[in-house]
């Protein structure tokens, strides 16, 4: 992808990443979740110290396209949990998620993670399956009395994969 830069999270990124998260849920996931589910999942653009903490406690990687944030992913390299994987709706299908994911998995391998885990949306589930993840269970997460379905997924990181 032309003009794509992958970089670590920086102080000051939180508002732009909050916009990406909110728009990805509200607009990007509209073919997979009802309006009610999307409104419960992201009722407003996240802000404040709790949002910043979720981005800074993990290893957060940001994709920029021509200087503008286009997506981000986070992983806790201590536990192998991939928390956020969001791309701006206008950037979906352009390779942003693929590049972000390659960096995240590489960081996890370098940190010594043996297993990656996530709770994938219906939209993200196919993306992860194509990268060797396996479905562990289907679940619903309650957000304000609305059940939002997702998939608990896991990917073992074997030595063979690391050198392949």
Backbone as a printed PyTorch tensor [residue, N CA C, xyz], in Angstrom:
tensor([[[  0.8440,  -1.1750,   0.0000],
         [  0.0000,   0.0000,   0.0000],
         [  0.8900,   1.2390,   0.0000]],

        [[  0.6310,   2.1230,  -0.9100],
         [  1.4200,   3.3350,  -1.0650],
         [  1.1210,   4.3330,   0.0520]],

        [[  2.1570,   4.8980,   0.6620],
         [  1.9800,   5.9040,   1.6960],
         [  1.6240,   5.3670,   3.0650]],

        [[  1.7610,   4.0550,   3.2950],
         [  1.4150,   3.4550,   4.5850],
         [  2.6420,   3.4040,   5.4830]],

        [[  2.4770,   3.8700,   6.7060],
         [  3.5300,   3.8440,   7.7190],
         [  2.9810,   3.1290,   8.9420]],

        [[  3.7290,   2.1720,   9.4760],
         [  3.3640,   1.4860,  10.7100],
         [  4.2960,   1.9930,  11.7980]],

        [[  3.7150,   2.4080,  12.9070],
         [  4.5230,   2.9900,  13.9850],
         [  3.9040,   2.6680,  15.3380]],

        [[  4.6930,   2.8210,  16.4000],
         [  4.1370,   2.6320,  17.7490],
         [  3.1790,   3.7740,  18.1070]],

        [[  2.3250,   3.4810,  19.0670],
         [  1.4240,   4.4890,  19.6340],
         [  2.2340,   5.6480,  20.1860]],

        [[  1.7190,   6.8550,  20.0050],
         [  2.3480,   8.0590,  20.5550],
         [  1.3470,   8.7910,  21.4380]],

        [[  1.8770,   9.5230,  22.4350],
         [  1.0170,  10.4040,  23.2190],
         [  0.2700,  11.3050,  22.2440]],

        [[ -0.9890,  11.4550,  22.4540],
         [ -1.7880,  12.2940,  21.5700],
         [ -2.5560,  11.5210,  20.5040]],

        [[ -2.2850,  10.2120,  20.3510],
         [ -2.9930,   9.3990,  19.3530],
         [ -4.4100,   9.0190,  19.7840]],

        [[ -4.6820,   9.0410,  21.0800],
         [ -5.9470,   8.4980,  21.5960],
         [ -7.1930,   9.0680,  20.9070]],

        [[ -7.3130,  10.3770,  20.6950],
         [ -8.5350,  10.8810,  20.0410],
         [ -8.7330,  10.3410,  18.6210]],

        [[ -7.6800,  10.2820,  17.8390],
         [ -7.7990,   9.7720,  16.4620],
         [ -8.1460,   8.2880,  16.4660]],

        [[ -7.5610,   7.5250,  17.3820],
         [ -7.8600,   6.0960,  17.4530],
         [ -9.2780,   5.8650,  17.9700]],

        [[ -9.7560,   6.7300,  18.8450],
         [-11.1420,   6.6380,  19.3050],
         [-12.1110,   6.8460,  18.1450]],

        [[-11.7980,   7.7900,  17.2860],
         [-12.6270,   8.0390,  16.0950],
         [-12.6420,   6.8040,  15.1930]],

        [[-11.4720,   6.2060,  14.9660],
         [-11.3860,   5.0070,  14.1250],
         [-12.2220,   3.8860,  14.7360]],

        [[-12.0470,   3.6430,  16.0280],
         [-12.8150,   2.6040,  16.7190],
         [-14.3140,   2.8250,  16.5250]],

        [[-14.7830,   4.0150,  16.8330],
         [-16.2110,   4.3220,  16.7720],
         [-16.7460,   4.1700,  15.3450]],

        [[-16.0360,   4.7000,  14.3760],
         [-16.4860,   4.6210,  12.9860],
         [-16.4210,   3.1960,  12.4520]],

        [[-15.4080,   2.4330,  12.8660],
         [-15.3060,   1.0380,  12.4240],
         [-16.4910,   0.2280,  12.9490]],

        [[-16.8820,   0.4770,  14.1940],
         [-18.0250,  -0.2240,  14.7720],
         [-19.3180,   0.2500,  14.1190]],

        [[-19.5380,   1.5450,  14.0880],
         [-20.8120,   2.0950,  13.6230],
         [-21.0160,   1.9320,  12.1160]],

        [[-19.9430,   2.1450,  11.3240],
         [-20.0750,   2.0910,   9.8590],
         [-19.4890,   0.8070,   9.2700]],

        [[-18.2890,   0.4510,   9.6930],
         [-17.5960,  -0.6950,   9.1000],
         [-18.2340,  -2.0340,   9.4040]],

        [[-18.9090,  -2.1510,  10.5410],
         [-19.5080,  -3.4320,  10.9480],
         [-20.9990,  -3.5140,  10.6490]],

        [[-21.5210,  -2.5800,   9.8780],
         [-22.9700,  -2.5230,   9.6690],
         [-23.5360,  -3.7300,   8.9290]],

        [[-22.7400,  -4.4300,   8.1430],
         [-23.2240,  -5.6370,   7.4600],
         [-23.2440,  -6.8580,   8.3750]],

        [[-22.6870,  -6.7430,   9.5730],
         [-22.5410,  -7.8920,  10.4610],
         [-23.3030,  -7.7640,  11.7820]],

        [[-23.6470,  -6.5280,  12.1540],
         [-24.3370,  -6.2790,  13.4130],
         [-25.4870,  -5.3030,  13.1810]],

        [[-26.5340,  -5.4470,  13.9600],
         [-27.6840,  -4.5500,  13.8520],
         [-27.3180,  -3.1590,  14.3800]],

        [[-28.1560,  -2.1940,  14.0580],
         [-27.9600,  -0.8330,  14.5640],
         [-27.9520,  -0.8300,  16.0880]],

        [[-28.8380,  -1.6020,  16.6860],
         [-28.9230,  -1.6810,  18.1500],
         [-27.6280,  -2.2570,  18.7370]],

        [[-27.1130,  -3.3090,  18.1410],
         [-25.8630,  -3.9140,  18.6230],
         [-24.6960,  -2.9390,  18.4810]],

        [[-24.6020,  -2.2700,  17.3330],
         [-23.4920,  -1.3260,  17.1110],
         [-23.5840,  -0.1290,  18.0450]],

        [[-24.8010,   0.3390,  18.3220],
         [-24.9770,   1.4690,  19.2470],
         [-24.5990,   1.0820,  20.6720]],

        [[-24.8710,  -0.1620,  21.0550],
         [-24.4900,  -0.6310,  22.3920],
         [-22.9800,  -0.8490,  22.4850]],

        [[-22.3810,  -1.3410,  21.4180],
         [-20.9440,  -1.6250,  21.3670],
         [-20.1470,  -0.3290,  21.4780]],

        [[-20.5700,   0.6890,  20.7460],
         [-19.8900,   1.9830,  20.8070],
         [-20.9410,   3.0890,  20.8450]],

        [[-21.4760,   3.3610,  22.0490],
         [-22.5270,   4.3750,  22.1600],
         [-22.0380,   5.7950,  21.8810]],

        [[-20.7480,   6.0230,  22.1000],
         [-20.1520,   7.3450,  21.8640],
         [-18.6710,   7.1450,  21.5800]],

        [[-18.0490,   8.1610,  21.0580],
         [-16.5990,   8.1010,  20.8140],
         [-15.9030,   8.0220,  22.1660]],

        [[-15.0750,   6.9840,  22.3810],
         [-14.4020,   6.8580,  23.6790],
         [-13.4650,   8.0370,  23.9570]],

        [[-13.3720,   8.3810,  25.2190],
         [-12.4650,   9.4590,  25.6220],
         [-12.1000,   9.2760,  27.0830]],

        [[-11.1650,  10.0680,  27.5300],
         [-10.8000,  10.0570,  28.9330],
         [ -9.6700,   9.1090,  29.2680]],

        [[ -9.3690,   9.0630,  30.5590],
         [ -8.1970,   8.3160,  31.0290],
         [ -8.3590,   6.8080,  30.8570]],

        [[ -9.5850,   6.2920,  30.9460],
         [ -9.7780,   4.8490,  30.7800],
         [ -9.4430,   4.4160,  29.3420]],

        [[ -9.8490,   5.2200,  28.3750],
         [ -9.5310,   4.9310,  26.9740],
         [ -8.0140,   4.9840,  26.7480]],

        [[ -7.3820,   6.0260,  27.2190],
         [ -5.9260,   6.1650,  27.0620],
         [ -5.2080,   4.9940,  27.7290]],

        [[ -5.6720,   4.5920,  28.9130],
         [ -5.0430,   3.4830,  29.6370],
         [ -5.1180,   2.1850,  28.8290]],

        [[ -6.2440,   1.9280,  28.1770],
         [ -6.3690,   0.6950,  27.3800],
         [ -5.3900,   0.6940,  26.2100]],

        [[ -5.0670,   1.8550,  25.6970],
         [ -4.1240,   1.9470,  24.5800],
         [ -2.6730,   1.8970,  25.0460]],

        [[ -2.4100,   2.4190,  26.2360],
         [ -1.0210,   2.5050,  26.6950],
         [ -0.5650,   1.2910,  27.4930]],

        [[ -1.4970,   0.5380,  28.0800],
         [ -1.1130,  -0.6440,  28.8480],
         [ -0.6550,  -1.7670,  27.9160]],

        [[ -1.1190,  -1.7350,  26.7000],
         [ -0.7710,  -2.7640,  25.7150],
         [  0.2820,  -2.2240,  24.7540]],

        [[  0.7580,  -3.1000,  23.8890],
         [  1.6330,  -2.7070,  22.7900],
         [  0.7010,  -2.3110,  21.6530]],

        [[  0.5480,  -1.0080,  21.4250],
         [ -0.3680,  -0.4930,  20.4130],
         [  0.4220,  -0.0380,  19.1960]],

        [[ -0.0140,  -0.5420,  18.0500],
         [  0.6200,  -0.2190,  16.7710],
         [ -0.3930,   0.5590,  15.9300]],

        [[  0.0700,   1.6320,  15.2970],
         [ -0.7950,   2.5060,  14.5100],
         [ -0.3580,   2.4650,  13.0540]],

        [[ -1.3380,   2.3850,  12.1570],
         [ -1.0840,   2.5140,  10.7210],
         [ -1.4820,   3.9210,  10.3070]],

        [[ -0.5770,   4.5900,   9.6040],
         [ -0.8740,   5.9100,   9.0490],
         [ -0.8610,   5.8000,   7.5390]],

        [[ -1.8210,   6.4190,   6.9070],
         [ -1.8520,   6.5050,   5.4560],
         [ -1.7500,   7.9810,   5.1050]],

        [[ -0.6630,   8.3350,   4.4610],
         [ -0.4130,   9.7320,   4.1030],
         [ -0.5280,  10.6620,   5.3080]],

        [[  0.0180,  10.2170,   6.4500],
         [  0.0800,  11.0390,   7.6520],
         [ -1.1570,  11.0240,   8.5270]],

        [[ -2.1990,  10.2930,   8.1210],
         [ -3.4380,  10.2330,   8.9000],
         [ -3.6360,   8.8250,   9.4420]],

        [[ -3.9240,   8.6710,  10.7470],
         [ -4.1770,   7.3260,  11.2720],
         [ -5.2880,   6.6240,  10.4910]],

        [[ -4.9970,   5.3710,  10.0990],
         [ -5.9200,   4.5870,   9.2750],
         [ -6.3940,   3.3260,   9.9920]],

        [[ -5.7020,   2.9450,  11.0710],
         [ -6.0640,   1.7500,  11.8100],
         [ -5.1010,   1.5380,  12.9590]],

        [[ -5.4600,   0.5820,  13.8410],
         [ -4.5810,   0.2640,  14.9620],
         [ -4.9080,  -1.1200,  15.4910]],

        [[ -3.9140,  -1.7200,  16.1220],
         [ -4.0750,  -2.9910,  16.8160],
         [ -3.2920,  -2.9240,  18.1100]],

        [[ -3.7860,  -3.6650,  19.1150],
         [ -3.0960,  -3.7310,  20.3940],
         [ -2.9230,  -5.1790,  20.8020]],

        [[ -1.7960,  -5.4540,  21.4460],
         [ -1.5750,  -6.7740,  22.0130],
         [ -0.8780,  -6.6190,  23.3580]],

        [[ -1.2790,  -7.4410,  24.2910],
         [ -0.5780,  -7.5300,  25.5650],
         [  0.4290,  -8.6560,  25.3890]],

        [[  1.6930,  -8.3220,  25.2360],
         [  2.7090,  -9.3500,  24.9710],
         [  2.9860, -10.2130,  26.1900]],

        [[  2.5080,  -9.7970,  27.3620],
         [  2.6430, -10.6400,  28.5450],
         [  1.6580, -11.8000,  28.5490]],

        [[  0.4600, -11.5450,  28.0110],
         [ -0.5830, -12.5780,  28.0080],
         [ -0.8850, -13.1290,  26.6170]],

        [[ -0.4750, -12.4110,  25.5760],
         [ -0.7960, -12.8170,  24.2170],
         [ -2.2000, -12.4270,  23.7870]],

        [[ -2.8630, -11.5360,  24.5510],
         [ -4.2300, -11.1420,  24.2200],
         [ -4.2390,  -9.9570,  23.2650]],

        [[ -4.8510, -10.1530,  22.1020],
         [ -5.0310,  -9.0940,  21.1120],
         [ -6.3830,  -8.4470,  21.4100]],

        [[ -6.3640,  -7.1990,  21.8940],
         [ -7.5760,  -6.5260,  22.3570],
         [ -8.2660,  -5.7660,  21.2310]],

        [[ -7.5720,  -4.8290,  20.6110],
         [ -8.1630,  -3.9920,  19.5620],
         [ -7.5840,  -4.3410,  18.1990]],

        [[ -8.4520,  -4.3780,  17.1840],
         [ -8.0320,  -4.5440,  15.7810],
         [ -9.0560,  -3.7900,  14.9420]],

        [[ -8.7880,  -2.5190,  14.6700],
         [ -9.7560,  -1.6570,  13.9960],
         [ -9.1070,  -0.8700,  12.8750]],

        [[ -9.8480,  -0.7390,  11.7800],
         [ -9.4020,   0.0150,  10.6150],
         [-10.5160,   0.9810,  10.2380]],

        [[-10.1450,   2.1970,   9.8450],
         [-11.1370,   3.1790,   9.4060],
         [-11.9370,   2.5990,   8.2410]],

        [[-13.2470,   2.8040,   8.2180],
         [-14.0810,   2.2060,   7.1750],
         [-13.5880,   2.4610,   5.7490]],

        [[-13.1110,   3.6570,   5.4740],
         [-12.6450,   3.9650,   4.1160],
         [-11.3340,   3.2580,   3.7550]],

        [[-10.6610,   2.6870,   4.7630],
         [ -9.4080,   1.9650,   4.5260],
         [ -9.6020,   0.4460,   4.5340]],

        [[-10.7950,  -0.0190,   4.8720],
         [-11.0410,  -1.4660,   4.9150],
         [-10.8680,  -2.0730,   3.5240]],

        [[-10.2420,  -3.2500,   3.4960],
         [-10.0270,  -3.9450,   2.2370],
         [ -8.8380,  -3.4520,   1.4400]],

        [[ -8.0200,  -2.5980,   2.0210],
         [ -6.8670,  -2.0280,   1.3200],
         [ -5.5300,  -2.5420,   1.8480]],

        [[ -5.5600,  -3.5270,   2.7340],
         [ -4.3240,  -4.1080,   3.2280],
         [ -3.8130,  -3.5500,   4.5440]],

        [[ -4.5020,  -2.5750,   5.1190],
         [ -4.0500,  -1.9600,   6.3720],
         [ -4.0380,  -2.9980,   7.4940]],

        [[ -5.1240,  -3.7470,   7.6530],
         [ -5.2070,  -4.7410,   8.7270],
         [ -4.1460,  -5.8220,   8.5680]],

        [[ -3.8870,  -6.2430,   7.3350],
         [ -2.8870,  -7.2820,   7.0980],
         [ -1.5010,  -6.8490,   7.5670]],

        [[ -1.1420,  -5.6120,   7.2590],
         [  0.1760,  -5.1110,   7.6540],
         [  0.2410,  -4.9250,   9.1720]],

        [[ -0.7900,  -4.3480,   9.7540],
         [ -0.8210,  -4.1970,  11.2090],
         [ -0.6950,  -5.5550,  11.8990]],

        [[ -1.4500,  -6.5330,  11.4070],
         [ -1.4160,  -7.8480,  12.0280],
         [ -0.0370,  -8.4920,  11.9320]],

        [[  0.6100,  -8.3680,  10.7970],
         [  1.9480,  -8.9500,  10.6410],
         [  2.9080,  -8.3690,  11.6840]],

        [[  2.8050,  -7.0860,  11.9360],
         [  3.6730,  -6.4460,  12.9370],
         [  3.3090,  -6.9320,  14.3360]],

        [[  2.0200,  -6.9910,  14.6460],
         [  1.5760,  -7.4390,  15.9740],
         [  2.0270,  -8.8730,  16.2420]],

        [[  1.8260,  -9.7690,  15.2760],
         [  2.2410, -11.1520,  15.4940],
         [  3.7600, -11.2360,  15.6440]],

        [[  4.4940, -10.4750,  14.8560],
         [  5.9470, -10.4520,  14.9900],
         [  6.3910,  -9.9800,  16.3590]],

        [[  5.7550,  -8.9580,  16.8830],
         [  6.0830,  -8.4550,  18.2270],
         [  5.7820,  -9.5130,  19.2880]],

        [[  4.6690, -10.2150,  19.1070],
         [  4.3090, -11.2660,  20.0590],
         [  5.3490, -12.3810,  20.0460]],

        [[  5.8050, -12.7680,  18.8710],
         [  6.8300, -13.8140,  18.7540],
         [  8.1320, -13.3830,  19.4200]],

        [[  8.5500, -12.1480,  19.1430],
         [  9.7820, -11.6290,  19.7390],
         [  9.6840, -11.6040,  21.2600]],

        [[  8.4930, -11.3030,  21.7770],
         [  8.2750, -11.2530,  23.2340],
         [  8.1710, -12.6460,  23.8520]],

        [[  8.1380, -13.6840,  23.0190],
         [  8.0910, -15.0510,  23.5360],
         [  6.6940, -15.6080,  23.7470]],

        [[  5.6840, -14.9610,  23.1900],
         [  4.3130, -15.4900,  23.3140],
         [  4.2220, -16.8340,  22.6030]],

        [[  3.5880, -17.7790,  23.2560],
         [  3.3840, -19.1040,  22.6530],
         [  1.9760, -19.2680,  22.0910]],

        [[  1.0440, -18.4430,  22.5920],
         [ -0.3460, -18.5120,  22.1540],
         [ -0.9010, -17.0930,  22.0870]],

        [[ -1.6470, -16.8050,  21.0290],
         [ -2.3730, -15.5500,  20.9200],
         [ -3.8560, -15.8410,  21.1300]],

        [[ -4.5450, -14.9100,  21.7590],
         [ -5.9850, -15.0520,  21.9920],
         [ -6.6710, -13.7260,  21.6990]],

        [[ -7.9370, -13.8180,  21.2920],
         [ -8.7360, -12.6180,  21.0550],
         [-10.2040, -12.9640,  21.1610]],

        [[-11.0320, -11.9430,  21.2190],
         [-12.4780, -12.0650,  21.1020],
         [-12.8400, -11.2910,  19.8460]],

        [[-13.0430, -12.0180,  18.7490],
         [-13.2020, -11.4140,  17.4280],
         [-14.6630, -11.1410,  17.0990]],

        [[-14.8910,  -9.9990,  16.4950],
         [-16.2230,  -9.6840,  15.9770],
         [-16.5290, -10.6070,  14.8010]],

        [[-17.8000, -10.6030,  14.3790],
         [-18.1740, -11.3970,  13.2060],
         [-17.3940, -10.9440,  11.9790]],

        [[-17.1120,  -9.6740,  11.8880],
         [-16.3290,  -9.1350,  10.7740],
         [-14.8800,  -9.6060,  10.8380]],

        [[-14.2730,  -9.5750,  12.0250],
         [-12.8590,  -9.9220,  12.1770],
         [-12.6000, -11.4290,  12.1950]],

        [[-13.6070, -12.2210,  12.5000],
         [-13.4140, -13.6670,  12.6170],
         [-12.8110, -14.2660,  11.3460]],

        [[-13.3340, -13.9270,  10.2020],
         [-12.7920, -14.4570,   8.9310],
         [-11.3490, -14.0280,   8.7200]],

        [[-11.0410, -12.7760,   9.0620],
         [ -9.6800, -12.2580,   8.9410],
         [ -8.7090, -13.1270,   9.7410]],

        [[ -9.0580, -13.4160,  10.9880],
         [ -8.1850, -14.2230,  11.8400],
         [ -8.1100, -15.6730,  11.3760]],

        [[ -9.2220, -16.2290,  10.9280],
         [ -9.2110, -17.6210,  10.4380],
         [ -8.2160, -17.7770,   9.2800]],

        [[ -8.1730, -16.7920,   8.4010],
         [ -7.2420, -16.8510,   7.2590],
         [ -5.7910, -16.7650,   7.7010]],

        [[ -5.5390, -16.3850,   8.9250],
         [ -4.1760, -16.2660,   9.4490],
         [ -3.8540, -17.3540,  10.4620]],

        [[ -4.5940, -18.4410,  10.4170],
         [ -4.2770, -19.6060,  11.2400],
         [ -4.8960, -19.6450,  12.6190]],

        [[ -5.8120, -18.7420,  12.9170],
         [ -6.4970, -18.7540,  14.2040],
         [ -7.5970, -19.8110,  14.1700]],

        [[ -7.9690, -20.2950,  15.3660],
         [ -8.9980, -21.3190,  15.5030],
         [-10.1010, -20.8240,  16.4340]],

        [[-11.3220, -21.1910,  16.1150],
         [-12.4590, -20.8590,  16.9540],
         [-12.4280, -21.7280,  18.2050]],

        [[-12.4960, -21.0880,  19.3780],
         [-12.5550, -21.7980,  20.6550],
         [-14.0050, -21.8980,  21.1090]],

        [[-14.7220, -20.7800,  21.0250],
         [-16.1200, -20.7540,  21.4720],
         [-16.8080, -19.5140,  20.9180]],

        [[-18.1160, -19.6140,  20.8160],
         [-18.9390, -18.4500,  20.4910],
         [-19.5230, -17.9440,  21.8000]],

        [[-19.6290, -16.6370,  21.9150],
         [-20.1620, -16.0460,  23.1360],
         [-20.9020, -14.7670,  22.7950]],

        [[-21.5990, -14.2410,  23.7770],
         [-22.2180, -12.9270,  23.6650],
         [-21.7220, -12.0820,  24.8210]],

        [[-21.3710, -10.8530,  24.4990],
         [-20.9140,  -9.9000,  25.5020],
         [-22.0440,  -8.9050,  25.7340]],

        [[-22.3840,  -8.6670,  26.9960],
         [-23.4590,  -7.7520,  27.3230],
         [-22.9370,  -6.3230,  27.3870]],

        [[-23.5680,  -5.4520,  26.6230],
         [-23.2550,  -4.0230,  26.6500],
         [-24.5670,  -3.2800,  26.8390]],

        [[-24.8080,  -2.8230,  28.0430],
         [-26.0250,  -2.0730,  28.3280],
         [-27.2960,  -2.8600,  28.0750]],

        [[-27.2760,  -4.1420,  28.3830],
         [-28.4510,  -4.9740,  28.1930],
         [-28.6120,  -5.5310,  26.7850]],

        [[-27.6570,  -5.2750,  25.9190],
         [-27.6920,  -5.7850,  24.5470],
         [-26.6080,  -6.8580,  24.4110]],

        [[-27.0060,  -8.0350,  23.9510],
         [-26.0590,  -9.1330,  23.7450],
         [-25.3880,  -8.9600,  22.3800]],

        [[-24.0630,  -8.8630,  22.3930],
         [-23.2960,  -8.6880,  21.1560],
         [-22.4630,  -9.9450,  20.9370]],

        [[-22.7620, -10.7000,  19.8710],
         [-22.0430, -11.9500,  19.6430],
         [-20.6160, -11.7160,  19.1410]],

        [[-19.7100, -12.5870,  19.5990],
         [-18.3490, -12.5930,  19.0740],
         [-17.7810, -14.0010,  19.1940]],

        [[-16.5330, -14.1540,  18.8000],
         [-15.8900, -15.4660,  18.7930],
         [-14.6040, -15.4220,  19.6030]],

        [[-14.4860, -16.3170,  20.5660],
         [-13.2260, -16.4860,  21.2860],
         [-12.3270, -17.2900,  20.3530]],

        [[-11.1550, -16.7380,  20.0660],
         [-10.2480, -17.3820,  19.1070],
         [ -8.8510, -17.4870,  19.6930]],

        [[ -8.0990, -18.4440,  19.1510],
         [ -6.7490, -18.7110,  19.6460],
         [ -5.8540, -19.1160,  18.4840]],

        [[ -4.5750, -18.7500,  18.6060],
         [ -3.5730, -19.1720,  17.6330],
         [ -2.3030, -19.5520,  18.3620]],

        [[ -1.9160, -20.8360,  18.3040],
         [ -0.6230, -21.2150,  18.8660],
         [  0.4950, -20.6930,  17.9730]],

        [[  1.5420, -20.2190,  18.5930],
         [  2.7190, -19.7660,  17.8410],
         [  3.8090, -20.8210,  18.0240]],

        [[  3.9570, -21.6600,  17.0250],
         [  4.9380, -22.7360,  17.1190],
         [  6.2810, -22.2630,  16.5770]],

        [[  7.3330, -22.9790,  16.9520],
         [  8.6680, -22.6600,  16.4710],
         [  8.7240, -22.8020,  14.9500]],

        [[  8.0760, -23.8300,  14.4260],
         [  8.0820, -24.0430,  12.9750],
         [  7.5390, -22.8220,  12.2440]],

        [[  6.4350, -22.2470,  12.7400],
         [  5.8760, -21.0400,  12.1210],
         [  6.8390, -19.8650,  12.2400]],

        [[  7.5540, -19.8220,  13.3460],
         [  8.4410, -18.6800,  13.5800],
         [  9.5890, -18.6380,  12.5830]],

        [[ 10.0370, -19.7660,  12.1070],
         [ 11.1660, -19.7820,  11.1700],
         [ 10.7240, -19.9500,   9.7210]],

        [[  9.4640, -20.2420,   9.5080],
         [  8.9530, -20.4500,   8.1420],
         [  8.8390, -19.1390,   7.3920]]])
